[in-house]
Amino acid sequence: MCTAGGGGGRGRGSAATIWASAGVAFVALAAVAAGGYVAYRARIRAAMAAEVRSILSQYMELPSDAGSGGGGAGANGNGNGNGFGRGTIDDTGF
């Protein structure tokens, strides 16, 4: 005798297992995609900041430039970047 809904291992339990595994796979895929998006945004943001800093450094002296002596060292190490700035006591001997 056959009972309703049972037997064969192909009943309601296996369909629920398939849907559950598909749900888990979808959540894992969404998590990987979200992680990739966050990494992409961080990389693009860093590249854009470097590009802006590069462009700005052509027009003005930035505080993180190597060799800047506090007030902005020029070609001769003193002044405002044009090489003709005011010297300090150590530079002029006064």
PyMOL Python script that loads the backbone (N, CA, C, O; Angstrom):
from pymol import cmd

cmd.read_pdbstr("""\
ATOM      1  N   MET A   1       0.806  -1.194   0.000  1.00  0.00           N
ATOM      2  CA  MET A   1       0.000   0.000   0.000  1.00  0.00           C
ATOM      3  C   MET A   1       0.846   1.253   0.000  1.00  0.00           C
ATOM      4  O   MET A   1       1.882   1.338   0.659  1.00  0.00           O
ATOM      5  N   CYS A   2       0.389   2.187  -0.733  1.00  0.00           N
ATOM      6  CA  CYS A   2       1.104   3.448  -0.859  1.00  0.00           C
ATOM      7  C   CYS A   2       0.469   4.491   0.048  1.00  0.00           C
ATOM      8  O   CYS A   2      -0.755   4.595   0.138  1.00  0.00           O
ATOM      9  N   THR A   3       1.305   5.250   0.708  1.00  0.00           N
ATOM     10  CA  THR A   3       0.776   6.336   1.535  1.00  0.00           C
ATOM     11  C   THR A   3       0.909   7.636   0.764  1.00  0.00           C
ATOM     12  O   THR A   3       1.779   7.768  -0.096  1.00  0.00           O
ATOM     13  N   ALA A   4       0.071   8.571   1.062  1.00  0.00           N
ATOM     14  CA  ALA A   4       0.079   9.852   0.339  1.00  0.00           C
ATOM     15  C   ALA A   4       1.302  10.673   0.719  1.00  0.00           C
ATOM     16  O   ALA A   4       1.578  10.883   1.900  1.00  0.00           O
ATOM     17  N   GLY A   5       2.024  11.129  -0.278  1.00  0.00           N
ATOM     18  CA  GLY A   5       3.150  12.038  -0.056  1.00  0.00           C
ATOM     19  C   GLY A   5       4.410  11.368   0.456  1.00  0.00           C
ATOM     20  O   GLY A   5       5.348  12.080   0.816  1.00  0.00           O
ATOM     21  N   GLY A   6       4.493  10.093   0.512  1.00  0.00           N
ATOM     22  CA  GLY A   6       5.678   9.486   1.079  1.00  0.00           C
ATOM     23  C   GLY A   6       6.328   8.519   0.126  1.00  0.00           C
ATOM     24  O   GLY A   6       5.777   8.180  -0.921  1.00  0.00           O
ATOM     25  N   GLY A   7       7.518   8.078   0.509  1.00  0.00           N
ATOM     26  CA  GLY A   7       8.205   7.046  -0.236  1.00  0.00           C
ATOM     27  C   GLY A   7       9.078   7.589  -1.352  1.00  0.00           C
ATOM     28  O   GLY A   7       8.814   8.650  -1.916  1.00  0.00           O
ATOM     29  N   GLY A   8      10.106   6.848  -1.650  1.00  0.00           N
ATOM     30  CA  GLY A   8      10.958   7.164  -2.787  1.00  0.00           C
ATOM     31  C   GLY A   8      12.027   8.209  -2.521  1.00  0.00           C
ATOM     32  O   GLY A   8      12.908   8.391  -3.362  1.00  0.00           O
ATOM     33  N   GLY A   9      11.992   8.888  -1.416  1.00  0.00           N
ATOM     34  CA  GLY A   9      13.011   9.884  -1.133  1.00  0.00           C
ATOM     35  C   GLY A   9      12.896  11.128  -1.983  1.00  0.00           C
ATOM     36  O   GLY A   9      13.787  11.977  -1.956  1.00  0.00           O
ATOM     37  N   ARG A  10      11.849  11.252  -2.717  1.00  0.00           N
ATOM     38  CA  ARG A  10      11.670  12.398  -3.596  1.00  0.00           C
ATOM     39  C   ARG A  10      10.479  13.257  -3.153  1.00  0.00           C
ATOM     40  O   ARG A  10       9.796  13.865  -3.977  1.00  0.00           O
ATOM     41  N   GLY A  11      10.257  13.293  -1.892  1.00  0.00           N
ATOM     42  CA  GLY A  11       9.090  14.011  -1.393  1.00  0.00           C
ATOM     43  C   GLY A  11       9.418  15.457  -1.070  1.00  0.00           C
ATOM     44  O   GLY A  11      10.337  16.051  -1.634  1.00  0.00           O
ATOM     45  N   ARG A  12       8.666  15.988  -0.177  1.00  0.00           N
ATOM     46  CA  ARG A  12       8.748  17.384   0.209  1.00  0.00           C
ATOM     47  C   ARG A  12      10.088  17.722   0.873  1.00  0.00           C
ATOM     48  O   ARG A  12      10.557  18.852   0.737  1.00  0.00           O
ATOM     49  N   GLY A  13      10.695  16.818   1.557  1.00  0.00           N
ATOM     50  CA  GLY A  13      11.962  17.067   2.250  1.00  0.00           C
ATOM     51  C   GLY A  13      13.094  17.408   1.299  1.00  0.00           C
ATOM     52  O   GLY A  13      13.904  18.284   1.602  1.00  0.00           O
ATOM     53  N   SER A  14      13.171  16.748   0.170  1.00  0.00           N
ATOM     54  CA  SER A  14      14.274  17.027  -0.741  1.00  0.00           C
ATOM     55  C   SER A  14      14.089  18.362  -1.458  1.00  0.00           C
ATOM     56  O   SER A  14      15.076  19.026  -1.776  1.00  0.00           O
ATOM     57  N   ALA A  15      12.857  18.766  -1.718  1.00  0.00           N
ATOM     58  CA  ALA A  15      12.619  20.072  -2.336  1.00  0.00           C
ATOM     59  C   ALA A  15      13.016  21.191  -1.382  1.00  0.00           C
ATOM     60  O   ALA A  15      13.567  22.206  -1.808  1.00  0.00           O
ATOM     61  N   ALA A  16      12.742  21.013  -0.118  1.00  0.00           N
ATOM     62  CA  ALA A  16      13.131  22.016   0.877  1.00  0.00           C
ATOM     63  C   ALA A  16      14.646  22.094   0.986  1.00  0.00           C
ATOM     64  O   ALA A  16      15.206  23.176   1.162  1.00  0.00           O
ATOM     65  N   THR A  17      15.307  20.951   0.881  1.00  0.00           N
ATOM     66  CA  THR A  17      16.773  20.941   0.925  1.00  0.00           C
ATOM     67  C   THR A  17      17.357  21.671  -0.271  1.00  0.00           C
ATOM     68  O   THR A  17      18.333  22.409  -0.131  1.00  0.00           O
ATOM     69  N   ILE A  18      16.778  21.477  -1.435  1.00  0.00           N
ATOM     70  CA  ILE A  18      17.257  22.155  -2.643  1.00  0.00           C
ATOM     71  C   ILE A  18      17.077  23.660  -2.512  1.00  0.00           C
ATOM     72  O   ILE A  18      17.991  24.422  -2.828  1.00  0.00           O
ATOM     73  N   TRP A  19      15.903  24.097  -2.047  1.00  0.00           N
ATOM     74  CA  TRP A  19      15.666  25.531  -1.878  1.00  0.00           C
ATOM     75  C   TRP A  19      16.577  26.136  -0.813  1.00  0.00           C
ATOM     76  O   TRP A  19      17.050  27.261  -0.969  1.00  0.00           O
ATOM     77  N   ALA A  20      16.823  25.403   0.256  1.00  0.00           N
ATOM     78  CA  ALA A  20      17.704  25.898   1.313  1.00  0.00           C
ATOM     79  C   ALA A  20      19.132  26.046   0.804  1.00  0.00           C
ATOM     80  O   ALA A  20      19.794  27.045   1.084  1.00  0.00           O
ATOM     81  N   SER A  21      19.606  25.052   0.054  1.00  0.00           N
ATOM     82  CA  SER A  21      20.969  25.152  -0.476  1.00  0.00           C
ATOM     83  C   SER A  21      21.074  26.257  -1.523  1.00  0.00           C
ATOM     84  O   SER A  21      22.107  26.919  -1.617  1.00  0.00           O
ATOM     85  N   ALA A  22      20.024  26.466  -2.308  1.00  0.00           N
ATOM     86  CA  ALA A  22      20.027  27.571  -3.268  1.00  0.00           C
ATOM     87  C   ALA A  22      20.035  28.908  -2.541  1.00  0.00           C
ATOM     88  O   ALA A  22      20.695  29.851  -2.977  1.00  0.00           O
ATOM     89  N   GLY A  23      19.312  28.991  -1.445  1.00  0.00           N
ATOM     90  CA  GLY A  23      19.313  30.221  -0.644  1.00  0.00           C
ATOM     91  C   GLY A  23      20.671  30.510  -0.040  1.00  0.00           C
ATOM     92  O   GLY A  23      21.131  31.652  -0.044  1.00  0.00           O
ATOM     93  N   VAL A  24      21.313  29.475   0.478  1.00  0.00           N
ATOM     94  CA  VAL A  24      22.654  29.637   1.052  1.00  0.00           C
ATOM     95  C   VAL A  24      23.642  30.060  -0.030  1.00  0.00           C
ATOM     96  O   VAL A  24      24.480  30.932   0.200  1.00  0.00           O
ATOM     97  N   ALA A  25      23.547  29.450  -1.203  1.00  0.00           N
ATOM     98  CA  ALA A  25      24.435  29.818  -2.308  1.00  0.00           C
ATOM     99  C   ALA A  25      24.197  31.267  -2.734  1.00  0.00           C
ATOM    100  O   ALA A  25      25.147  31.989  -3.037  1.00  0.00           O
ATOM    101  N   PHE A  26      22.938  31.693  -2.758  1.00  0.00           N
ATOM    102  CA  PHE A  26      22.630  33.061  -3.137  1.00  0.00           C
ATOM    103  C   PHE A  26      23.173  34.055  -2.112  1.00  0.00           C
ATOM    104  O   PHE A  26      23.720  35.092  -2.487  1.00  0.00           O
ATOM    105  N   VAL A  27      23.030  33.750  -0.833  1.00  0.00           N
ATOM    106  CA  VAL A  27      23.554  34.632   0.221  1.00  0.00           C
ATOM    107  C   VAL A  27      25.076  34.692   0.149  1.00  0.00           C
ATOM    108  O   VAL A  27      25.658  35.764   0.317  1.00  0.00           O
ATOM    109  N   ALA A  28      25.726  33.559  -0.098  1.00  0.00           N
ATOM    110  CA  ALA A  28      27.186  33.553  -0.220  1.00  0.00           C
ATOM    111  C   ALA A  28      27.637  34.367  -1.430  1.00  0.00           C
ATOM    112  O   ALA A  28      28.614  35.112  -1.352  1.00  0.00           O
ATOM    113  N   LEU A  29      26.936  34.227  -2.531  1.00  0.00           N
ATOM    114  CA  LEU A  29      27.266  35.002  -3.725  1.00  0.00           C
ATOM    115  C   LEU A  29      27.076  36.499  -3.478  1.00  0.00           C
ATOM    116  O   LEU A  29      27.893  37.312  -3.911  1.00  0.00           O
ATOM    117  N   ALA A  30      26.008  36.855  -2.789  1.00  0.00           N
ATOM    118  CA  ALA A  30      25.763  38.264  -2.470  1.00  0.00           C
ATOM    119  C   ALA A  30      26.852  38.810  -1.548  1.00  0.00           C
ATOM    120  O   ALA A  30      27.273  39.956  -1.703  1.00  0.00           O
ATOM    121  N   ALA A  31      27.312  38.001  -0.588  1.00  0.00           N
ATOM    122  CA  ALA A  31      28.372  38.433   0.314  1.00  0.00           C
ATOM    123  C   ALA A  31      29.688  38.641  -0.436  1.00  0.00           C
ATOM    124  O   ALA A  31      30.403  39.609  -0.176  1.00  0.00           O
ATOM    125  N   VAL A  32      30.008  37.748  -1.352  1.00  0.00           N
ATOM    126  CA  VAL A  32      31.228  37.895  -2.149  1.00  0.00           C
ATOM    127  C   VAL A  32      31.138  39.133  -3.043  1.00  0.00           C
ATOM    128  O   VAL A  32      32.114  39.868  -3.192  1.00  0.00           O
ATOM    129  N   ALA A  33      29.972  39.357  -3.633  1.00  0.00           N
ATOM    130  CA  ALA A  33      29.791  40.541  -4.484  1.00  0.00           C
ATOM    131  C   ALA A  33      29.905  41.821  -3.672  1.00  0.00           C
ATOM    132  O   ALA A  33      30.510  42.790  -4.131  1.00  0.00           O
ATOM    133  N   ALA A  34      29.335  41.843  -2.472  1.00  0.00           N
ATOM    134  CA  ALA A  34      29.429  43.031  -1.625  1.00  0.00           C
ATOM    135  C   ALA A  34      30.871  43.281  -1.205  1.00  0.00           C
ATOM    136  O   ALA A  34      31.316  44.429  -1.182  1.00  0.00           O
ATOM    137  N   GLY A  35      31.605  42.225  -0.872  1.00  0.00           N
ATOM    138  CA  GLY A  35      33.018  42.377  -0.520  1.00  0.00           C
ATOM    139  C   GLY A  35      33.845  42.889  -1.691  1.00  0.00           C
ATOM    140  O   GLY A  35      34.726  43.730  -1.514  1.00  0.00           O
ATOM    141  N   GLY A  36      33.563  42.386  -2.875  1.00  0.00           N
ATOM    142  CA  GLY A  36      34.265  42.871  -4.069  1.00  0.00           C
ATOM    143  C   GLY A  36      33.963  44.322  -4.353  1.00  0.00           C
ATOM    144  O   GLY A  36      34.846  45.076  -4.762  1.00  0.00           O
ATOM    145  N   TYR A  37      32.717  44.721  -4.140  1.00  0.00           N
ATOM    146  CA  TYR A  37      32.339  46.121  -4.357  1.00  0.00           C
ATOM    147  C   TYR A  37      33.052  47.033  -3.365  1.00  0.00           C
ATOM    148  O   TYR A  37      33.525  48.104  -3.744  1.00  0.00           O
ATOM    149  N   VAL A  38      33.135  46.624  -2.109  1.00  0.00           N
ATOM    150  CA  VAL A  38      33.826  47.434  -1.104  1.00  0.00           C
ATOM    151  C   VAL A  38      35.308  47.560  -1.448  1.00  0.00           C
ATOM    152  O   VAL A  38      35.879  48.645  -1.338  1.00  0.00           O
ATOM    153  N   ALA A  39      35.929  46.465  -1.860  1.00  0.00           N
ATOM    154  CA  ALA A  39      37.340  46.506  -2.240  1.00  0.00           C
ATOM    155  C   ALA A  39      37.545  47.385  -3.474  1.00  0.00           C
ATOM    156  O   ALA A  39      38.519  48.134  -3.548  1.00  0.00           O
ATOM    157  N   TYR A  40      36.635  47.294  -4.436  1.00  0.00           N
ATOM    158  CA  TYR A  40      36.713  48.120  -5.638  1.00  0.00           C
ATOM    159  C   TYR A  40      36.605  49.601  -5.282  1.00  0.00           C
ATOM    160  O   TYR A  40      37.378  50.417  -5.785  1.00  0.00           O
ATOM    161  N   ARG A  41      35.657  49.950  -4.422  1.00  0.00           N
ATOM    162  CA  ARG A  41      35.486  51.348  -4.023  1.00  0.00           C
ATOM    163  C   ARG A  41      36.722  51.871  -3.310  1.00  0.00           C
ATOM    164  O   ARG A  41      37.141  53.004  -3.547  1.00  0.00           O
ATOM    165  N   ALA A  42      37.314  51.053  -2.434  1.00  0.00           N
ATOM    166  CA  ALA A  42      38.509  51.483  -1.708  1.00  0.00           C
ATOM    167  C   ALA A  42      39.670  51.702  -2.673  1.00  0.00           C
ATOM    168  O   ALA A  42      40.423  52.666  -2.534  1.00  0.00           O
ATOM    169  N   ARG A  43      39.814  50.813  -3.645  1.00  0.00           N
ATOM    170  CA  ARG A  43      40.913  50.953  -4.611  1.00  0.00           C
ATOM    171  C   ARG A  43      40.716  52.175  -5.497  1.00  0.00           C
ATOM    172  O   ARG A  43      41.666  52.911  -5.764  1.00  0.00           O
ATOM    173  N   ILE A  44      39.495  52.392  -5.952  1.00  0.00           N
ATOM    174  CA  ILE A  44      39.211  53.548  -6.794  1.00  0.00           C
ATOM    175  C   ILE A  44      39.393  54.845  -6.004  1.00  0.00           C
ATOM    176  O   ILE A  44      39.919  55.825  -6.532  1.00  0.00           O
ATOM    177  N   ARG A  45      38.961  54.851  -4.741  1.00  0.00           N
ATOM    178  CA  ARG A  45      39.106  56.053  -3.916  1.00  0.00           C
ATOM    179  C   ARG A  45      40.583  56.385  -3.700  1.00  0.00           C
ATOM    180  O   ARG A  45      40.969  57.552  -3.761  1.00  0.00           O
ATOM    181  N   ALA A  46      41.410  55.370  -3.449  1.00  0.00           N
ATOM    182  CA  ALA A  46      42.841  55.594  -3.259  1.00  0.00           C
ATOM    183  C   ALA A  46      43.493  56.082  -4.549  1.00  0.00           C
ATOM    184  O   ALA A  46      44.341  56.974  -4.517  1.00  0.00           O
ATOM    185  N   ALA A  47      43.106  55.506  -5.674  1.00  0.00           N
ATOM    186  CA  ALA A  47      43.666  55.941  -6.954  1.00  0.00           C
ATOM    187  C   ALA A  47      43.256  57.376  -7.274  1.00  0.00           C
ATOM    188  O   ALA A  47      44.063  58.151  -7.788  1.00  0.00           O
ATOM    189  N   MET A  48      42.006  57.734  -6.973  1.00  0.00           N
ATOM    190  CA  MET A  48      41.540  59.092  -7.231  1.00  0.00           C
ATOM    191  C   MET A  48      42.263  60.085  -6.331  1.00  0.00           C
ATOM    192  O   MET A  48      42.634  61.167  -6.785  1.00  0.00           O
ATOM    193  N   ALA A  49      42.470  59.738  -5.068  1.00  0.00           N
ATOM    194  CA  ALA A  49      43.187  60.624  -4.154  1.00  0.00           C
ATOM    195  C   ALA A  49      44.618  60.838  -4.624  1.00  0.00           C
ATOM    196  O   ALA A  49      45.134  61.954  -4.555  1.00  0.00           O
ATOM    197  N   ALA A  50      45.263  59.780  -5.101  1.00  0.00           N
ATOM    198  CA  ALA A  50      46.625  59.908  -5.610  1.00  0.00           C
ATOM    199  C   ALA A  50      46.665  60.782  -6.858  1.00  0.00           C
ATOM    200  O   ALA A  50      47.591  61.573  -7.039  1.00  0.00           O
ATOM    201  N   GLU A  51      45.662  60.637  -7.715  1.00  0.00           N
ATOM    202  CA  GLU A  51      45.610  61.450  -8.933  1.00  0.00           C
ATOM    203  C   GLU A  51      45.397  62.921  -8.607  1.00  0.00           C
ATOM    204  O   GLU A  51      46.043  63.789  -9.194  1.00  0.00           O
ATOM    205  N   VAL A  52      44.499  63.204  -7.678  1.00  0.00           N
ATOM    206  CA  VAL A  52      44.251  64.593  -7.278  1.00  0.00           C
ATOM    207  C   VAL A  52      45.488  65.182  -6.630  1.00  0.00           C
ATOM    208  O   VAL A  52      45.849  66.326  -6.907  1.00  0.00           O
ATOM    209  N   ARG A  53      46.143  64.413  -5.770  1.00  0.00           N
ATOM    210  CA  ARG A  53      47.370  64.894  -5.123  1.00  0.00           C
ATOM    211  C   ARG A  53      48.451  65.171  -6.166  1.00  0.00           C
ATOM    212  O   ARG A  53      49.195  66.144  -6.046  1.00  0.00           O
ATOM    213  N   SER A  54      48.539  64.325  -7.181  1.00  0.00           N
ATOM    214  CA  SER A  54      49.527  64.530  -8.231  1.00  0.00           C
ATOM    215  C   SER A  54      49.248  65.814  -9.010  1.00  0.00           C
ATOM    216  O   SER A  54      50.164  66.578  -9.313  1.00  0.00           O
ATOM    217  N   ILE A  55      47.983  66.040  -9.326  1.00  0.00           N
ATOM    218  CA  ILE A  55      47.626  67.251 -10.064  1.00  0.00           C
ATOM    219  C   ILE A  55      47.852  68.489  -9.216  1.00  0.00           C
ATOM    220  O   ILE A  55      48.391  69.484  -9.701  1.00  0.00           O
ATOM    221  N   LEU A  56      47.444  68.438  -7.952  1.00  0.00           N
ATOM    222  CA  LEU A  56      47.616  69.597  -7.075  1.00  0.00           C
ATOM    223  C   LEU A  56      49.083  69.900  -6.827  1.00  0.00           C
ATOM    224  O   LEU A  56      49.453  71.066  -6.685  1.00  0.00           O
ATOM    225  N   SER A  57      49.930  68.876  -6.771  1.00  0.00           N
ATOM    226  CA  SER A  57      51.348  69.115  -6.500  1.00  0.00           C
ATOM    227  C   SER A  57      52.026  69.872  -7.642  1.00  0.00           C
ATOM    228  O   SER A  57      53.093  70.456  -7.450  1.00  0.00           O
ATOM    229  N   GLN A  58      51.420  69.865  -8.814  1.00  0.00           N
ATOM    230  CA  GLN A  58      51.978  70.636  -9.924  1.00  0.00           C
ATOM    231  C   GLN A  58      51.738  72.127  -9.748  1.00  0.00           C
ATOM    232  O   GLN A  58      52.480  72.943 -10.296  1.00  0.00           O
ATOM    233  N   TYR A  59      50.706  72.493  -8.986  1.00  0.00           N
ATOM    234  CA  TYR A  59      50.326  73.886  -8.849  1.00  0.00           C
ATOM    235  C   TYR A  59      50.631  74.477  -7.482  1.00  0.00           C
ATOM    236  O   TYR A  59      50.759  75.695  -7.358  1.00  0.00           O
ATOM    237  N   MET A  60      50.749  73.654  -6.466  1.00  0.00           N
ATOM    238  CA  MET A  60      51.031  74.146  -5.126  1.00  0.00           C
ATOM    239  C   MET A  60      51.850  73.123  -4.372  1.00  0.00           C
ATOM    240  O   MET A  60      51.880  71.944  -4.723  1.00  0.00           O
ATOM    241  N   GLU A  61      52.513  73.591  -3.335  1.00  0.00           N
ATOM    242  CA  GLU A  61      53.324  72.700  -2.535  1.00  0.00           C
ATOM    243  C   GLU A  61      52.455  72.069  -1.465  1.00  0.00           C
ATOM    244  O   GLU A  61      51.775  72.776  -0.722  1.00  0.00           O
ATOM    245  N   LEU A  62      52.469  70.766  -1.380  1.00  0.00           N
ATOM    246  CA  LEU A  62      51.632  70.058  -0.418  1.00  0.00           C
ATOM    247  C   LEU A  62      52.408  69.778   0.857  1.00  0.00           C
ATOM    248  O   LEU A  62      53.625  69.602   0.802  1.00  0.00           O
ATOM    249  N   PRO A  63      51.744  69.731   1.998  1.00  0.00           N
ATOM    250  CA  PRO A  63      52.436  69.542   3.267  1.00  0.00           C
ATOM    251  C   PRO A  63      53.176  68.227   3.404  1.00  0.00           C
ATOM    252  O   PRO A  63      54.126  68.148   4.184  1.00  0.00           O
ATOM    253  N   SER A  64      52.783  67.199   2.686  1.00  0.00           N
ATOM    254  CA  SER A  64      53.451  65.908   2.827  1.00  0.00           C
ATOM    255  C   SER A  64      54.624  65.741   1.864  1.00  0.00           C
ATOM    256  O   SER A  64      55.204  64.657   1.790  1.00  0.00           O
ATOM    257  N   ASP A  65      54.983  66.789   1.128  1.00  0.00           N
ATOM    258  CA  ASP A  65      56.127  66.688   0.216  1.00  0.00           C
ATOM    259  C   ASP A  65      57.408  66.484   1.006  1.00  0.00           C
ATOM    260  O   ASP A  65      57.591  67.081   2.067  1.00  0.00           O
ATOM    261  N   ALA A  66      58.290  65.646   0.494  1.00  0.00           N
ATOM    262  CA  ALA A  66      59.568  65.414   1.147  1.00  0.00           C
ATOM    263  C   ALA A  66      60.437  66.656   1.006  1.00  0.00           C
ATOM    264  O   ALA A  66      60.493  67.265  -0.062  1.00  0.00           O
ATOM    265  N   GLY A  67      61.105  67.025   2.075  1.00  0.00           N
ATOM    266  CA  GLY A  67      62.014  68.155   2.033  1.00  0.00           C
ATOM    267  C   GLY A  67      61.353  69.487   2.310  1.00  0.00           C
ATOM    268  O   GLY A  67      62.008  70.525   2.220  1.00  0.00           O
ATOM    269  N   SER A  68      60.072  69.488   2.644  1.00  0.00           N
ATOM    270  CA  SER A  68      59.463  70.772   2.949  1.00  0.00           C
ATOM    271  C   SER A  68      59.862  71.158   4.355  1.00  0.00           C
ATOM    272  O   SER A  68      59.664  70.390   5.297  1.00  0.00           O
ATOM    273  N   GLY A  69      60.404  72.307   4.495  1.00  0.00           N
ATOM    274  CA  GLY A  69      60.906  72.776   5.775  1.00  0.00           C
ATOM    275  C   GLY A  69      59.897  73.609   6.515  1.00  0.00           C
ATOM    276  O   GLY A  69      60.123  74.804   6.707  1.00  0.00           O
ATOM    277  N   GLY A  70      58.809  73.044   6.933  1.00  0.00           N
ATOM    278  CA  GLY A  70      57.829  73.759   7.721  1.00  0.00           C
ATOM    279  C   GLY A  70      57.012  74.716   6.894  1.00  0.00           C
ATOM    280  O   GLY A  70      55.864  74.423   6.560  1.00  0.00           O
ATOM    281  N   GLY A  71      57.579  75.853   6.557  1.00  0.00           N
ATOM    282  CA  GLY A  71      56.864  76.875   5.816  1.00  0.00           C
ATOM    283  C   GLY A  71      56.904  76.661   4.316  1.00  0.00           C
ATOM    284  O   GLY A  71      56.365  77.479   3.571  1.00  0.00           O
ATOM    285  N   GLY A  72      57.494  75.638   3.871  1.00  0.00           N
ATOM    286  CA  GLY A  72      57.568  75.367   2.448  1.00  0.00           C
ATOM    287  C   GLY A  72      58.905  75.778   1.882  1.00  0.00           C
ATOM    288  O   GLY A  72      59.107  76.950   1.567  1.00  0.00           O
ATOM    289  N   ALA A  73      59.798  74.863   1.750  1.00  0.00           N
ATOM    290  CA  ALA A  73      61.142  75.173   1.274  1.00  0.00           C
ATOM    291  C   ALA A  73      61.148  75.319  -0.236  1.00  0.00           C
ATOM    292  O   ALA A  73      60.518  74.540  -0.951  1.00  0.00           O
ATOM    293  N   GLY A  74      61.855  76.311  -0.706  1.00  0.00           N
ATOM    294  CA  GLY A  74      61.970  76.521  -2.138  1.00  0.00           C
ATOM    295  C   GLY A  74      63.178  75.802  -2.693  1.00  0.00           C
ATOM    296  O   GLY A  74      63.663  74.832  -2.110  1.00  0.00           O
ATOM    297  N   ALA A  75      63.661  76.285  -3.826  1.00  0.00           N
ATOM    298  CA  ALA A  75      64.797  75.652  -4.486  1.00  0.00           C
ATOM    299  C   ALA A  75      66.060  75.773  -3.643  1.00  0.00           C
ATOM    300  O   ALA A  75      66.919  74.892  -3.683  1.00  0.00           O
ATOM    301  N   ASN A  76      66.180  76.860  -2.880  1.00  0.00           N
ATOM    302  CA  ASN A  76      67.370  77.040  -2.067  1.00  0.00           C
ATOM    303  C   ASN A  76      67.145  76.649  -0.616  1.00  0.00           C
ATOM    304  O   ASN A  76      68.004  76.901   0.229  1.00  0.00           O
ATOM    305  N   GLY A  77      66.011  76.039  -0.312  1.00  0.00           N
ATOM    306  CA  GLY A  77      65.768  75.553   1.026  1.00  0.00           C
ATOM    307  C   GLY A  77      65.101  76.553   1.941  1.00  0.00           C
ATOM    308  O   GLY A  77      64.830  76.232   3.098  1.00  0.00           O
ATOM    309  N   ASN A  78      64.826  77.752   1.463  1.00  0.00           N
ATOM    310  CA  ASN A  78      64.137  78.717   2.314  1.00  0.00           C
ATOM    311  C   ASN A  78      63.073  79.427   1.502  1.00  0.00           C
ATOM    312  O   ASN A  78      63.205  79.584   0.288  1.00  0.00           O
ATOM    313  N   GLY A  79      62.041  79.845   2.162  1.00  0.00           N
ATOM    314  CA  GLY A  79      61.078  80.667   1.469  1.00  0.00           C
ATOM    315  C   GLY A  79      59.800  79.971   1.106  1.00  0.00           C
ATOM    316  O   GLY A  79      59.426  78.967   1.712  1.00  0.00           O
ATOM    317  N   ASN A  80      59.131  80.506   0.115  1.00  0.00           N
ATOM    318  CA  ASN A  80      57.784  80.068  -0.210  1.00  0.00           C
ATOM    319  C   ASN A  80      57.711  79.224  -1.472  1.00  0.00           C
ATOM    320  O   ASN A  80      56.638  79.122  -2.066  1.00  0.00           O
ATOM    321  N   GLY A  81      58.766  78.640  -1.890  1.00  0.00           N
ATOM    322  CA  GLY A  81      58.723  77.732  -3.012  1.00  0.00           C
ATOM    323  C   GLY A  81      59.263  78.311  -4.301  1.00  0.00           C
ATOM    324  O   GLY A  81      59.453  77.575  -5.269  1.00  0.00           O
ATOM    325  N   ASN A  82      59.521  79.634  -4.344  1.00  0.00           N
ATOM    326  CA  ASN A  82      60.031  80.215  -5.580  1.00  0.00           C
ATOM    327  C   ASN A  82      61.532  80.435  -5.549  1.00  0.00           C
ATOM    328  O   ASN A  82      62.101  80.918  -6.528  1.00  0.00           O
ATOM    329  N   GLY A  83      62.192  80.088  -4.437  1.00  0.00           N
ATOM    330  CA  GLY A  83      63.634  80.234  -4.358  1.00  0.00           C
ATOM    331  C   GLY A  83      64.083  81.606  -3.900  1.00  0.00           C
ATOM    332  O   GLY A  83      65.281  81.824  -3.722  1.00  0.00           O
ATOM    333  N   PHE A  84      63.153  82.548  -3.700  1.00  0.00           N
ATOM    334  CA  PHE A  84      63.516  83.899  -3.303  1.00  0.00           C
ATOM    335  C   PHE A  84      62.862  84.296  -1.983  1.00  0.00           C
ATOM    336  O   PHE A  84      62.700  85.482  -1.695  1.00  0.00           O
ATOM    337  N   GLY A  85      62.492  83.314  -1.196  1.00  0.00           N
ATOM    338  CA  GLY A  85      61.778  83.621   0.036  1.00  0.00           C
ATOM    339  C   GLY A  85      62.699  84.103   1.137  1.00  0.00           C
ATOM    340  O   GLY A  85      63.918  84.154   0.977  1.00  0.00           O
ATOM    341  N   ARG A  86      62.096  84.454   2.248  1.00  0.00           N
ATOM    342  CA  ARG A  86      62.862  84.925   3.394  1.00  0.00           C
ATOM    343  C   ARG A  86      63.672  83.790   3.983  1.00  0.00           C
ATOM    344  O   ARG A  86      63.170  82.674   4.118  1.00  0.00           O
ATOM    345  N   GLY A  87      64.879  84.051   4.323  1.00  0.00           N
ATOM    346  CA  GLY A  87      65.713  83.069   4.985  1.00  0.00           C
ATOM    347  C   GLY A  87      65.509  83.128   6.484  1.00  0.00           C
ATOM    348  O   GLY A  87      65.000  84.119   7.008  1.00  0.00           O
ATOM    349  N   THR A  88      65.899  82.088   7.165  1.00  0.00           N
ATOM    350  CA  THR A  88      65.840  82.086   8.620  1.00  0.00           C
ATOM    351  C   THR A  88      67.163  82.594   9.159  1.00  0.00           C
ATOM    352  O   THR A  88      68.071  82.915   8.393  1.00  0.00           O
ATOM    353  N   ILE A  89      67.268  82.665  10.450  1.00  0.00           N
ATOM    354  CA  ILE A  89      68.508  83.139  11.065  1.00  0.00           C
ATOM    355  C   ILE A  89      69.662  82.262  10.647  1.00  0.00           C
ATOM    356  O   ILE A  89      70.760  82.762  10.401  1.00  0.00           O
ATOM    357  N   ASP A  90      69.443  80.977  10.562  1.00  0.00           N
ATOM    358  CA  ASP A  90      70.514  80.066  10.185  1.00  0.00           C
ATOM    359  C   ASP A  90      70.948  80.266   8.734  1.00  0.00           C
ATOM    360  O   ASP A  90      72.123  80.093   8.408  1.00  0.00           O
ATOM    361  N   ASP A  91      70.005  80.629   7.862  1.00  0.00           N
ATOM    362  CA  ASP A  91      70.338  80.791   6.454  1.00  0.00           C
ATOM    363  C   ASP A  91      71.091  82.096   6.171  1.00  0.00           C
ATOM    364  O   ASP A  91      71.990  82.124   5.331  1.00  0.00           O
ATOM    365  N   THR A  92      70.726  83.169   6.867  1.00  0.00           N
ATOM    366  CA  THR A  92      71.304  84.477   6.530  1.00  0.00           C
ATOM    367  C   THR A  92      72.479  84.847   7.389  1.00  0.00           C
ATOM    368  O   THR A  92      73.265  85.717   7.014  1.00  0.00           O
ATOM    369  N   GLY A  93      72.626  84.200   8.556  1.00  0.00           N
ATOM    370  CA  GLY A  93      73.732  84.528   9.440  1.00  0.00           C
ATOM    371  C   GLY A  93      73.436  85.667  10.387  1.00  0.00           C
ATOM    372  O   GLY A  93      74.337  86.064  11.126  1.00  0.00           O
ATOM    373  N   PHE A  94      72.250  86.217  10.417  1.00  0.00           N
ATOM    374  CA  PHE A  94      71.901  87.319  11.324  1.00  0.00           C
ATOM    375  C   PHE A  94      71.435  86.807  12.644  1.00  0.00           C
ATOM    376  O   PHE A  94      71.100  87.595  13.528  1.00  0.00           O
TER     377      PHE A  94
END
""", "prot")
cmd.dss("prot")
cmd.show_as("cartoon", "prot")
cmd.util.cbc("prot")
cmd.orient("prot")
